[in-house]
Amino acid sequence: MTSTASGSATYVYQVPLTTVPGTYTFTASDGTYTASANFTVVAASITAKPASVLSSGPLNILGAGFVSPVHFVLTSTTVTSPIQPVLNLKLSPNSTLATYGTPGTPTTSPSPGTMGDVVHGTYTLTVYDAYHTASVTLTVSPGIAVNDFNSIGSFGGTAGVKGDEIVISGGGFTASQNITVWYGQTLSSLQVVSPIAGSGALVGLTGDLPGLAIVVSTWINPGLSYVKVVDGAGFSATANFTVYKPFINISPTSGAGGATIQISGGYFRGGDQIIIQVDGQPVVTIPVNGIFAVVSDQFSGFFIVPSGLAAGPHTITVRDSDNNTQVSTFTATTGGTGGVTGVNTLKIAVAPQQTVVGSFKGVNATYTNQLNVAVTGIAIAVVHNLAGQTVGVFSGTLTMAAGASALAVVLFYPAVPSGTYSVQVYVVTPQGGVISTASTVTVSV
């Protein structure tokens, strides 16, 4: 190479991939002057964080000095198998080009994973490319993860309500061992519970838990709870699961006996019928065929306060069939009359029809007031999907002059997703009279 007029020179040298790690000296001379500099070739290296890992992971492998493609092999005294793809893999250079799999047949689409396909023990993780090799020691212990699965078929993470299923996954257990599942409010008060019939009750050949699931026990109180899995050799793992506390809202919170009260709530088991009681006695609900919690574990509807209640506070109890329970208070101002005189003469005149108002869809229906007094009520539309599950309860006001007809309009789109629904329409009065039999219309939104 030739130096510049100022005496400087640049030379690019590519270190061969086969160079043995160590310190090397570069020397340059122009015949008169000589200069030297040292350059160190480092060995390929990997670090496992953490070095002791639960089978449910995650595991981070940090590497340097490798060339893509990179392969991983996990070995022990009894097991030799390709490692599962590891979470948050970091290799430099060319980290995005790293590949995984059986030597000679690397995959091309890295994906997150854990150490879930190996039994507990000490392993050597070897990472290599065409020129470099590095190893690190890993200790794998049993680990589990829990996931809520409600009756509608929706996963909800590490929290749910009583009656839901807890799906348990994990690995690192002793292969082919019977499983015992413990569950309870505290680690010192765990009780043995039976897995759901048909779910896994035996550790797999690779130490995993195939299809294991239990039900959130009705005796568990809302709050933190614990799931513990023990194999036949005594190896165990524990995970936390939060049981939600139900909530309810009523409006209004006071009124005469016979009043119609709007009620809503959440963290009741999806698909369960909601039971409403006043001072321990069942009440008439709207819809009259029952209020049900929907996919999101929430519900809404109406109930009629019994007539003749003594003035003062009364206890409203709401529960589902899995003992998710919450209470509130309703204050009766008077005993009420229990409805409108001659209420049976107030009839629905025509079946409800689908209606569109701007960008909103809903239903409307014409009612005829055959009384000699004006009546103000609430038109209620109960929306069901094709599976019969309640999607929502929507309402609108309805004022009917004596001897006249009136049109009730109840809008609910876009409050419900697009689809085809069966909508039942009711009318109630503030005095508690259910003045129309449910009439049904099919609506597409």
C-alpha positions as CSV (number, residue, x, y, z in Angstrom):
1,M,0.0,0.0,0.0
2,T,1.1,3.6,-0.5
3,S,1.1,6.3,2.1
4,T,-0.4,9.8,1.4
5,A,1.5,13.1,1.2
6,S,0.9,13.6,4.9
7,G,2.4,10.2,5.7
8,S,-0.8,8.3,6.6
9,A,-2.0,5.1,5.2
10,T,-5.1,2.9,5.5
11,Y,-5.2,-0.9,5.1
12,V,-8.3,-3.1,5.5
13,Y,-7.6,-6.6,6.7
14,Q,-10.4,-9.2,7.2
15,V,-9.6,-11.6,10.0
16,P,-10.2,-15.2,8.7
17,L,-13.1,-17.0,10.4
18,T,-10.8,-19.9,11.2
19,T,-8.4,-17.7,13.2
20,V,-7.5,-19.2,16.6
21,P,-8.5,-16.9,19.5
22,G,-5.5,-15.0,20.8
23,T,-3.4,-11.8,20.5
24,Y,-1.8,-10.9,17.1
25,T,0.6,-8.1,16.1
26,F,0.2,-6.0,13.0
27,T,3.4,-4.4,11.8
28,A,3.8,-1.8,9.1
29,S,7.1,-0.4,7.6
30,D,8.0,2.0,4.8
31,G,11.6,0.8,4.8
32,T,12.7,3.6,7.2
33,Y,10.2,3.6,9.9
34,T,8.3,0.7,11.5
35,A,5.2,0.7,13.8
36,S,3.2,-2.1,15.4
37,A,-0.2,-2.6,17.1
38,N,-1.8,-5.6,18.8
39,F,-5.2,-7.0,17.9
40,T,-7.0,-9.7,20.0
41,V,-9.3,-12.3,18.5
42,V,-11.8,-13.3,21.1
43,A,-13.4,-16.7,21.5
44,A,-17.1,-17.1,20.8
45,S,-19.0,-17.0,24.1
46,I,-22.5,-17.4,25.5
47,T,-24.1,-16.5,28.8
48,A,-27.3,-18.0,30.1
49,K,-29.5,-15.7,32.2
50,P,-30.6,-17.1,34.6
51,A,-28.3,-20.2,34.8
52,S,-31.0,-21.9,37.0
53,V,-34.2,-21.7,35.1
54,L,-37.8,-22.9,35.7
55,S,-39.0,-25.2,32.9
56,S,-41.7,-22.6,32.2
57,G,-38.9,-20.1,31.5
58,P,-38.1,-17.5,30.3
59,L,-34.5,-18.1,29.4
60,N,-32.2,-15.5,27.8
61,I,-29.1,-16.5,25.9
62,L,-26.6,-13.7,25.2
63,G,-23.9,-14.6,22.7
64,A,-20.9,-13.0,20.9
65,G,-18.4,-14.0,18.2
66,F,-20.7,-16.2,16.2
67,V,-21.6,-16.2,12.5
68,S,-25.1,-17.1,11.3
69,P,-26.5,-19.7,11.1
70,V,-26.2,-20.7,14.7
71,H,-27.4,-24.0,16.2
72,F,-28.3,-25.1,19.8
73,V,-27.9,-28.5,21.3
74,L,-29.0,-29.4,24.9
75,T,-27.3,-32.4,26.4
76,S,-27.3,-34.2,29.8
77,T,-26.3,-37.7,31.0
78,T,-29.7,-39.0,29.9
79,V,-31.1,-36.6,27.3
80,T,-29.9,-35.3,24.0
81,S,-32.3,-33.1,22.0
82,P,-32.6,-29.8,20.2
83,I,-33.5,-27.0,22.6
84,Q,-36.8,-25.3,22.3
85,P,-36.5,-21.8,20.8
86,V,-35.5,-19.5,23.6
87,L,-37.2,-16.2,24.6
88,N,-35.4,-12.9,23.9
89,L,-32.5,-14.5,22.1
90,K,-29.6,-12.0,21.6
91,L,-26.7,-12.8,19.4
92,S,-24.2,-10.5,17.8
93,P,-23.4,-10.0,15.0
94,N,-26.4,-10.8,12.8
95,S,-28.7,-11.6,15.6
96,T,-31.8,-11.5,13.4
97,L,-30.3,-14.2,11.1
98,A,-29.8,-16.7,13.9
99,T,-31.5,-20.0,13.3
100,Y,-32.5,-22.9,15.6
101,G,-33.0,-26.6,15.3
102,T,-31.4,-30.0,14.8
103,P,-27.8,-29.6,13.4
104,G,-27.9,-29.7,9.6
105,T,-31.6,-28.8,9.4
106,P,-32.0,-25.3,10.9
107,T,-35.3,-23.7,11.0
108,T,-35.6,-20.2,9.4
109,S,-38.3,-18.6,11.6
110,P,-37.2,-18.1,15.2
111,S,-40.1,-17.9,17.6
112,P,-40.4,-17.3,21.4
113,G,-40.4,-20.3,23.7
114,T,-39.2,-21.8,27.0
115,M,-37.4,-24.8,28.3
116,G,-40.6,-26.7,28.5
117,D,-39.5,-29.9,26.8
118,V,-36.9,-31.2,29.2
119,V,-37.2,-32.9,32.6
120,H,-35.5,-31.4,35.7
121,G,-31.7,-31.7,35.9
122,T,-28.4,-30.2,34.9
123,Y,-27.7,-29.7,31.2
124,T,-25.0,-28.4,28.9
125,L,-26.2,-26.0,26.3
126,T,-23.8,-26.0,23.3
127,V,-24.0,-23.2,20.7
128,Y,-22.1,-23.5,17.5
129,D,-21.7,-22.2,14.0
130,A,-19.4,-23.5,11.2
131,Y,-16.3,-22.1,12.9
132,H,-17.0,-21.6,16.6
133,T,-18.4,-23.5,19.6
134,A,-19.3,-22.4,23.1
135,S,-21.0,-24.1,26.0
136,V,-22.8,-23.1,29.2
137,T,-24.3,-25.1,32.1
138,L,-28.0,-24.8,32.9
139,T,-30.0,-26.2,35.8
140,V,-33.6,-26.8,35.0
141,S,-36.3,-27.1,37.7
142,P,-40.1,-27.8,37.3
143,G,-42.2,-24.8,36.5
144,I,-45.8,-24.1,35.7
145,A,-48.0,-21.4,34.2
146,V,-51.7,-21.0,34.7
147,N,-54.3,-19.6,32.3
148,D,-58.0,-18.9,33.0
149,F,-60.5,-20.6,30.6
150,N,-64.2,-19.6,31.1
151,S,-67.3,-21.5,30.1
152,I,-67.6,-19.4,26.9
153,G,-64.2,-20.6,25.7
154,S,-62.2,-17.5,26.3
155,F,-58.7,-17.4,27.9
156,G,-58.3,-14.7,30.5
157,G,-54.7,-15.0,31.8
158,T,-53.8,-15.5,35.4
159,A,-57.1,-14.3,36.8
160,G,-60.8,-15.4,36.6
161,V,-63.9,-16.1,38.7
162,K,-65.1,-19.1,40.7
163,G,-66.3,-21.9,38.4
164,D,-63.8,-21.1,35.6
165,E,-61.2,-23.7,34.6
166,I,-57.5,-23.1,35.3
167,V,-55.5,-24.6,32.5
168,I,-52.0,-25.6,33.8
169,S,-49.0,-25.9,31.5
170,G,-45.4,-26.4,32.3
171,G,-42.5,-28.9,32.4
172,G,-39.4,-30.0,34.1
173,F,-41.2,-32.7,36.1
174,T,-40.1,-36.4,36.4
175,A,-41.3,-38.1,33.2
176,S,-44.3,-40.5,33.3
177,Q,-45.2,-39.8,36.9
178,N,-48.7,-39.4,38.4
179,I,-49.6,-35.8,39.2
180,T,-51.2,-34.4,42.4
181,V,-52.7,-30.9,42.2
182,W,-53.0,-28.7,45.3
183,Y,-55.1,-25.5,45.4
184,G,-55.9,-23.0,48.1
185,Q,-56.0,-19.5,49.5
186,T,-52.6,-19.7,51.1
187,L,-49.5,-21.9,50.7
188,S,-50.1,-23.3,54.2
189,S,-53.7,-24.2,53.6
190,L,-53.6,-26.0,50.2
191,Q,-56.0,-28.8,49.5
192,V,-55.8,-31.6,47.0
193,V,-58.2,-31.1,44.1
194,S,-59.1,-33.4,41.3
195,P,-58.1,-32.6,37.7
196,I,-61.0,-32.1,35.3
197,A,-62.1,-35.4,33.8
198,G,-60.3,-36.1,30.6
199,S,-57.4,-33.7,31.3
200,G,-53.9,-34.9,31.9
201,A,-53.1,-36.5,35.2
202,L,-49.7,-37.9,34.2
203,V,-46.4,-36.3,33.3
204,G,-45.4,-36.6,29.7
205,L,-42.2,-38.3,28.4
206,T,-40.5,-34.9,28.2
207,G,-41.5,-33.8,31.7
208,D,-44.4,-31.7,30.4
209,L,-48.0,-31.4,31.7
210,P,-50.3,-32.4,28.7
211,G,-53.8,-30.9,29.1
212,L,-53.9,-30.5,32.8
213,A,-56.8,-28.4,34.2
214,I,-58.8,-27.8,37.4
215,V,-61.9,-25.8,38.3
216,V,-61.7,-22.7,40.5
217,S,-63.2,-24.0,43.7
218,T,-66.4,-22.4,45.0
219,W,-64.9,-22.2,48.5
220,I,-62.1,-19.9,47.4
221,N,-62.5,-16.3,48.4
222,P,-61.8,-13.5,46.0
223,G,-58.1,-12.5,46.0
224,L,-54.8,-14.3,45.5
225,S,-54.8,-18.1,45.4
226,Y,-52.1,-20.7,44.7
227,V,-51.9,-23.7,42.5
228,K,-49.2,-26.4,43.2
229,V,-48.4,-29.4,41.1
230,V,-46.4,-32.3,42.6
231,D,-45.2,-35.4,40.6
232,G,-44.8,-38.9,42.0
233,A,-41.1,-38.3,42.7
234,G,-41.8,-35.3,44.9
235,F,-40.8,-32.5,42.5
236,S,-43.1,-29.6,42.5
237,A,-43.9,-26.1,41.1
238,T,-46.3,-23.4,42.2
239,A,-48.1,-20.5,40.5
240,N,-50.4,-17.7,41.5
241,F,-54.0,-17.3,40.4
242,T,-56.2,-14.3,41.2
243,V,-60.0,-14.8,41.8
244,Y,-61.9,-11.6,40.9
245,K,-64.4,-10.1,43.4
246,P,-67.8,-9.6,41.8
247,F,-69.4,-6.1,41.7
248,I,-72.9,-4.9,41.1
249,N,-74.6,-1.5,40.4
250,I,-78.3,-0.7,40.9
251,S,-80.2,2.4,39.8
252,P,-82.1,3.9,41.4
253,T,-81.0,2.9,44.9
254,S,-84.3,3.9,46.5
255,G,-88.0,4.0,45.6
256,A,-91.3,2.5,46.3
257,G,-92.1,-1.2,46.5
258,G,-92.9,-2.4,43.0
259,A,-90.3,-0.2,41.3
260,T,-88.4,-1.3,38.3
261,I,-84.6,-1.3,39.1
262,Q,-81.8,-1.4,36.6
263,I,-79.0,-3.7,37.6
264,S,-75.6,-4.5,36.1
265,G,-72.4,-6.2,37.3
266,G,-69.3,-8.0,36.5
267,Y,-66.9,-10.9,37.4
268,F,-69.8,-13.4,37.4
269,R,-69.1,-16.5,35.4
270,G,-69.8,-16.1,31.7
271,G,-72.9,-18.2,30.7
272,D,-74.3,-18.6,34.2
273,Q,-77.8,-17.4,35.2
274,I,-77.8,-14.5,37.6
275,I,-79.9,-15.0,40.7
276,I,-81.3,-11.8,42.3
277,Q,-82.9,-11.8,45.7
278,V,-84.4,-9.1,47.9
279,D,-84.1,-10.0,51.6
280,G,-83.4,-13.6,50.5
281,Q,-86.5,-13.9,48.3
282,P,-86.4,-14.2,44.5
283,V,-87.7,-11.4,42.4
284,V,-89.1,-11.0,38.9
285,T,-86.4,-10.1,36.4
286,I,-86.3,-8.5,33.0
287,P,-85.8,-10.6,30.8
288,V,-88.4,-12.7,32.5
289,N,-86.7,-15.9,31.4
290,G,-83.5,-15.0,33.4
291,I,-80.5,-12.7,33.3
292,F,-77.3,-14.3,32.2
293,A,-73.7,-13.2,32.4
294,V,-72.1,-12.7,29.0
295,V,-68.7,-13.5,27.5
296,S,-66.9,-10.8,29.4
297,D,-68.3,-12.1,32.8
298,Q,-70.7,-9.1,32.9
299,F,-74.5,-8.8,33.0
300,S,-77.2,-6.2,32.8
301,G,-81.0,-6.3,33.2
302,F,-83.8,-5.2,35.4
303,F,-85.7,-6.5,38.4
304,I,-88.9,-5.5,40.1
305,V,-88.8,-4.7,43.8
306,P,-91.5,-6.7,45.6
307,S,-94.6,-4.6,46.5
308,G,-95.4,-4.1,50.2
309,L,-91.8,-3.7,51.4
310,A,-91.5,-1.9,54.7
311,A,-89.9,1.5,54.4
312,G,-86.2,1.3,55.1
313,P,-83.1,-0.5,53.8
314,H,-83.3,-4.0,52.2
315,T,-80.5,-6.3,51.1
316,I,-80.1,-7.1,47.4
317,T,-78.1,-10.3,46.9
318,V,-76.8,-11.3,43.5
319,R,-75.1,-14.6,42.7
320,D,-74.4,-17.1,40.0
321,S,-74.5,-20.9,40.1
322,D,-70.8,-21.0,41.0
323,N,-71.3,-19.0,44.2
324,N,-69.8,-15.7,42.9
325,T,-71.8,-13.4,45.1
326,Q,-72.2,-9.7,45.8
327,V,-74.7,-7.6,47.8
328,S,-76.1,-4.1,47.8
329,T,-78.7,-2.1,49.5
330,F,-82.1,-0.8,48.3
331,T,-84.0,1.7,50.4
332,A,-87.8,1.4,50.2
333,T,-89.6,4.7,50.7
334,T,-93.1,3.2,50.8
335,G,-94.7,-0.1,50.3
336,G,-95.9,0.7,46.8
337,T,-99.0,-0.6,45.0
338,G,-97.4,-3.3,42.9
339,G,-98.3,-2.0,39.5
340,V,-100.8,-0.1,37.4
341,T,-104.5,-0.9,37.7
342,G,-105.8,-2.6,34.7
343,V,-102.3,-3.3,33.4
344,N,-103.4,-6.3,31.4
345,T,-105.3,-4.1,29.0
346,L,-102.0,-2.4,27.9
347,K,-101.0,-4.6,25.0
348,I,-98.3,-4.9,22.4
349,A,-100.1,-4.2,19.1
350,V,-97.5,-5.3,16.6
351,A,-94.3,-7.4,16.6
352,P,-91.2,-5.2,16.9
353,Q,-89.4,-4.2,13.7
354,Q,-85.7,-3.5,12.9
355,T,-85.0,0.2,12.7
356,V,-82.1,2.4,11.6
357,V,-81.5,5.9,13.0
358,G,-78.4,7.4,11.5
359,S,-75.5,5.0,12.0
360,F,-77.4,3.2,14.8
361,K,-79.5,0.1,14.5
362,G,-82.1,-1.3,16.9
363,V,-85.8,-2.2,17.2
364,N,-89.0,-0.3,17.4
365,A,-92.5,-1.5,18.4
366,T,-96.0,0.1,18.6
367,Y,-97.9,-0.2,21.9
368,T,-101.5,0.6,22.5
369,N,-102.6,2.0,25.9
370,Q,-106.2,0.9,26.5
371,L,-106.3,2.5,29.9
372,N,-108.0,5.8,30.7
373,V,-104.8,7.2,32.2
374,A,-101.4,8.0,30.7
375,V,-98.7,5.6,31.4
376,T,-94.9,6.2,31.3
377,G,-92.7,3.1,31.0
378,I,-89.4,1.7,29.9
379,A,-89.0,-0.3,26.7
380,I,-86.3,-2.9,27.1
381,A,-84.6,-4.8,24.3
382,V,-82.7,-8.0,25.3
383,V,-80.2,-9.0,22.6
384,H,-79.2,-12.6,22.2
385,N,-76.7,-14.1,19.9
386,L,-77.5,-17.2,17.8
387,A,-76.2,-19.5,20.6
388,G,-78.8,-18.0,22.9
389,Q,-76.3,-16.1,25.1
390,T,-77.3,-12.6,26.3
391,V,-75.1,-10.0,24.5
392,G,-76.7,-6.9,26.2
393,V,-79.8,-5.3,27.6
394,F,-80.7,-1.9,26.2
395,S,-83.6,0.5,27.2
396,G,-85.5,3.5,26.0
397,T,-88.4,5.5,27.5
398,L,-92.0,5.2,26.4
399,T,-94.9,7.5,27.2
400,M,-98.4,6.4,26.3
401,A,-101.4,8.8,26.5
402,A,-104.7,7.4,27.6
403,G,-106.3,5.4,24.9
404,A,-103.5,6.2,22.4
405,S,-100.7,4.3,20.7
406,A,-97.0,5.1,21.0
407,L,-93.8,4.0,19.3
408,A,-90.9,2.8,21.4
409,V,-87.4,2.9,19.8
410,V,-84.5,1.1,21.4
411,L,-81.0,1.5,19.8
412,F,-78.1,-0.8,20.6
413,Y,-75.7,-0.7,17.6
414,P,-72.7,-0.2,17.6
415,A,-72.7,-1.4,21.2
416,V,-72.8,-5.0,20.0
417,P,-70.5,-6.5,17.4
418,S,-71.6,-7.2,13.8
419,G,-73.7,-10.3,13.4
420,T,-77.3,-11.7,13.5
421,Y,-79.2,-11.4,16.8
422,S,-82.5,-12.4,18.3
423,V,-84.0,-9.4,20.2
424,Q,-86.8,-9.7,22.8
425,V,-88.8,-6.5,23.7
426,Y,-90.5,-5.8,27.0
427,V,-92.2,-2.8,28.6
428,V,-92.2,-2.1,32.3
429,T,-93.6,0.8,34.3
430,P,-92.0,2.5,37.3
431,Q,-94.7,0.9,39.4
432,G,-93.4,-2.5,38.4
433,G,-96.0,-3.7,36.0
434,V,-94.6,-5.9,33.2
435,I,-97.0,-4.7,30.5
436,S,-96.0,-6.7,27.5
437,T,-95.2,-10.3,26.8
438,A,-91.7,-10.7,25.2
439,S,-91.9,-10.3,21.5
440,T,-89.0,-11.4,19.3
441,V,-87.4,-10.0,16.1
442,T,-84.3,-11.0,14.3
443,V,-81.8,-8.2,13.7
444,S,-78.6,-8.1,11.6
445,V,-76.1,-5.5,12.5
